[in-house]
Amino acid sequence: MAPKTQFYVIGHPIGHSMSPFIHKRLFQIKKFDADYSVYDIPPDKLNGLLPSLLSHAGGINVTIPHKREVLPFLDGLCGRAQLYRSVNTISIDKNGRIGHNTDADGFLCALRLENIPLKGNVAILGCGGVGRTFACEAALAGCSIVNAVRPADLKQADELRNYVLKLRPQTSYTITTLDALDGDFELMINATPVGMYPNTQYMPVNQKAVSRAAAVFDAVYNPAQTELLKCASANGARTLGGMPMLVWQAVVAHEIWHGTKFNTDDIVQLIDDASAEMRRHFA
């Protein structure tokens, strides 16, 4: 019997990731014989460990802090990965080792299915890898952006603003700190890890700032209901957690890896099952 094709998700610290559960289910749906594993790679070990994975893996997913650090190891970039210079999926085939970014696909699919529009004034909390994706997509959608970050990240936020303005020069793009965020927003997007398990008691911004958002999307998926989402819901805002984005970006990764298409009903069921699995694991 031929060995199963091996797929991986790399990151650090990666802890308990839902990616194996999601990807294994996607392989099962299409009866694709493959295995999927978590591979924790500290930043100082990336140079030593990634080449070996690239030499035998069928495909690799990439999460923080490696989304930009993997670029020198690749033969090329495709689509949004080329646009953002940020990679979350690597395909490995006759075309070489190609970087892709499916975060935006997952984000846009999740918003669309919940009828949450990406328009008007948008507050983006954080400016890391996924924050870069959110900022670019908001700009391309014609939104006015306020990017709220930690004081230590102001330089990085300014670099992101310059990048977005090259992408769409007419974008209104303001930078502030998380503590000073003020204004009315059609959508608030959390691109920070604040509120993620196990430090679930925190919010990235204060209650006053949250109360002025009509809708809140939190890229954190564990827990499903972060303190940020609870606060927003209590103020009457529409809310959406990170699990749908996580699942939909995985779906697009599979479309890249082996050209398959999935039924929407199957994916909606997988989102529910992944949420239930997460609750069981952390109960």
C-alpha positions in Angstrom: 0.0 0.0 0.0 1.3 3.4 -1.0 1.9 5.8 1.9 -0.6 8.6 2.4 0.2 12.0 1.0 1.2 14.2 3.9 -0.1 17.7 4.5 0.9 20.1 7.3 0.1 23.3 9.1 3.1 25.2 10.4 3.2 28.0 13.0 4.4 28.9 16.5 3.1 28.6 19.1 0.4 26.5 17.4 -1.1 24.6 20.4 -4.3 22.9 19.8 -5.2 23.7 16.2 -8.6 23.0 14.6 -6.9 22.7 11.2 -6.3 18.9 11.3 -10.0 18.3 12.1 -11.2 20.6 9.3 -8.7 19.4 6.7 -9.2 15.7 7.4 -12.9 16.1 7.1 -12.4 17.9 3.7 -10.2 15.0 2.6 -12.9 12.5 3.7 -15.7 14.3 1.9 -13.8 13.9 -1.4 -12.4 10.5 -0.5 -8.8 11.8 -0.9 -6.3 9.5 0.9 -4.1 11.9 2.8 -3.0 12.8 6.3 -2.7 16.2 7.9 -0.5 17.1 10.9 0.4 20.1 13.0 4.1 21.0 12.9 5.2 23.6 15.5 8.2 25.5 14.1 9.8 28.3 16.2 11.0 31.2 14.1 14.7 30.4 14.7 14.1 26.8 13.4 12.3 27.7 10.1 15.5 27.7 8.0 16.4 24.3 9.2 13.0 22.5 9.2 10.9 24.0 6.3 13.0 22.7 3.4 12.6 19.1 4.5 8.8 19.6 4.7 8.7 21.2 1.3 10.6 18.2 -0.2 7.9 15.7 0.6 4.7 17.4 1.6 1.6 17.4 -0.6 0.8 20.9 0.6 1.4 23.2 3.6 -0.8 25.7 5.5 1.0 28.6 7.2 0.0 30.5 10.2 1.5 33.1 12.5 4.4 34.0 12.7 5.5 32.5 9.3 3.2 34.0 6.7 5.8 36.4 5.3 8.9 34.5 6.5 8.2 31.6 4.2 8.5 33.8 1.0 12.2 33.1 0.4 11.6 29.4 0.3 9.1 29.6 -2.5 9.4 29.5 -6.3 6.6 32.0 -6.8 3.4 33.6 -5.5 -0.1 33.5 -6.9 -3.0 35.9 -6.7 -3.6 37.6 -3.4 -0.3 36.2 -2.0 1.5 38.2 -4.6 -0.7 41.2 -3.8 -0.2 41.0 0.0 3.3 39.4 0.1 1.7 37.1 2.7 1.2 33.3 2.4 -1.1 30.9 4.2 -1.1 28.0 1.7 1.7 26.4 -0.2 1.0 24.2 -3.2 3.8 21.7 -4.2 3.5 20.3 -7.7 5.1 20.4 -11.2 4.8 24.2 -11.1 7.1 24.3 -8.1 6.5 25.5 -4.5 3.9 28.3 -5.0 2.5 30.5 -2.2 -1.2 31.4 -2.1 -3.3 33.4 0.3 -6.8 32.0 1.0 -7.4 34.1 4.1 -9.2 36.7 2.1 -11.4 34.1 0.4 -12.4 32.7 3.8 -13.0 36.2 5.2 -15.2 37.3 2.3 -17.2 34.0 2.2 -17.9 34.2 5.9 -19.1 37.8 5.7 -21.2 37.1 2.6 -23.0 34.1 4.1 -23.9 36.1 7.2 -25.0 39.1 5.1 -22.4 41.4 6.8 -21.4 44.0 4.2 -17.8 45.2 3.9 -18.4 48.9 3.3 -18.3 52.3 4.9 -16.1 53.1 7.9 -14.2 50.0 9.0 -12.0 49.7 12.2 -9.3 47.1 11.9 -7.6 46.1 15.2 -4.1 44.9 14.6 -1.7 45.1 11.6 -0.1 41.6 11.4 -0.4 39.0 8.7 -4.2 38.6 8.7 -4.6 42.3 9.5 -2.8 43.1 6.3 -5.3 40.9 4.4 -8.3 42.7 6.0 -6.8 46.1 5.3 -6.2 45.3 1.7 -9.7 43.8 1.2 -11.4 46.8 2.9 -9.5 49.2 0.8 -10.3 47.3 -2.4 -14.0 47.4 -1.4 -13.8 51.2 -1.1 -14.0 51.4 2.7 -12.6 54.1 4.9 -10.1 52.5 7.3 -9.1 53.2 10.9 -6.3 50.9 11.9 -6.0 50.6 15.7 -2.8 49.0 17.1 -0.5 48.8 20.1 1.9 51.7 20.5 4.7 49.3 19.8 3.2 48.5 16.4 2.7 52.0 15.1 5.7 51.8 12.8 4.4 48.5 11.3 1.0 50.1 11.0 2.5 53.0 9.0 4.2 50.6 6.7 0.9 48.8 6.1 -0.9 52.1 5.4 1.8 53.0 2.8 1.4 49.6 1.2 -2.5 49.9 1.1 -2.3 53.4 -0.3 -0.1 52.1 -3.2 -2.7 49.5 -3.8 -5.6 52.0 -3.7 -4.3 55.6 -3.4 -7.7 57.2 -2.8 -8.3 55.1 0.4 -9.0 57.1 3.6 -6.6 55.4 6.1 -6.1 56.6 9.7 -3.8 55.0 12.3 -4.5 55.2 16.0 -3.9 53.1 19.1 -6.2 50.5 20.5 -6.9 52.6 23.6 -7.7 55.7 21.6 -10.0 54.2 19.0 -13.0 56.4 18.5 -15.8 56.8 16.0 -18.8 55.1 14.4 -18.1 52.0 12.3 -20.1 49.8 10.0 -17.7 47.0 10.8 -15.1 46.4 13.4 -12.6 43.6 12.6 -10.3 42.0 15.2 -7.1 40.9 13.7 -5.2 40.5 17.0 -5.0 37.4 19.2 -6.5 39.2 22.2 -9.3 37.2 23.6 -8.0 33.9 22.3 -7.8 30.8 24.5 -6.5 30.5 27.2 -6.6 34.3 27.9 -10.2 34.6 27.1 -11.1 37.4 29.6 -9.6 40.2 27.5 -10.8 42.5 24.7 -8.5 44.4 22.4 -10.5 47.7 22.8 -12.8 49.1 25.4 -16.5 48.7 25.7 -17.2 52.3 24.5 -15.4 51.6 21.2 -17.2 48.4 20.7 -20.6 50.0 21.4 -20.2 52.2 18.3 -19.8 49.4 15.8 -22.8 48.1 13.8 -21.1 44.7 13.2 -18.1 43.0 14.7 -16.0 40.2 13.1 -13.5 38.5 15.3 -10.9 36.4 13.5 -10.3 34.5 16.8 -12.2 31.2 16.6 -11.4 29.8 20.1 -13.6 30.5 22.0 -16.5 30.9 19.5 -17.9 33.7 21.6 -15.0 36.0 22.6 -15.5 38.8 25.1 -15.4 41.2 22.2 -18.3 39.4 20.5 -20.3 39.2 23.7 -19.9 42.9 24.3 -20.8 43.7 20.7 -23.9 41.5 20.9 -25.0 43.1 24.1 -24.9 46.4 22.3 -27.1 45.2 19.5 -24.3 44.7 16.9 -24.3 41.8 14.5 -21.4 39.5 15.3 -19.4 36.8 13.6 -16.6 34.6 15.0 -13.6 33.2 13.2 -14.6 29.6 12.6 -16.4 30.2 9.3 -13.4 32.0 8.0 -11.1 29.2 9.1 -13.2 26.6 7.4 -13.7 28.5 4.2 -10.1 29.4 3.8 -9.3 25.6 4.2 -11.9 24.8 1.5 -10.1 27.2 -0.9 -6.7 25.6 0.0 -8.2 22.2 -1.1 -9.4 23.7 -4.3 -5.8 24.8 -5.0 -4.2 21.5 -3.9 -6.3 19.1 -5.9 -8.9 21.1 -7.9 -11.9 19.9 -6.1 -15.2 21.8 -5.5 -17.3 21.4 -2.4 -21.0 21.6 -1.8 -22.0 24.7 0.4 -24.3 22.5 2.6 -21.3 20.2 3.4 -19.2 23.2 4.4 -22.0 24.7 6.6 -22.2 21.4 8.4 -18.5 21.2 8.8 -18.5 24.7 10.4 -21.0 23.4 12.9 -19.1 20.2 13.5 -15.8 22.0 14.0 -17.4 24.4 16.5 -18.8 21.4 18.4 -15.4 19.7 18.3 -13.7 22.8 19.7 -16.2 23.0 22.5 -15.7 19.4 23.4 -11.9 19.7 23.4 -11.9 22.8 25.7 -14.9 21.9 27.9 
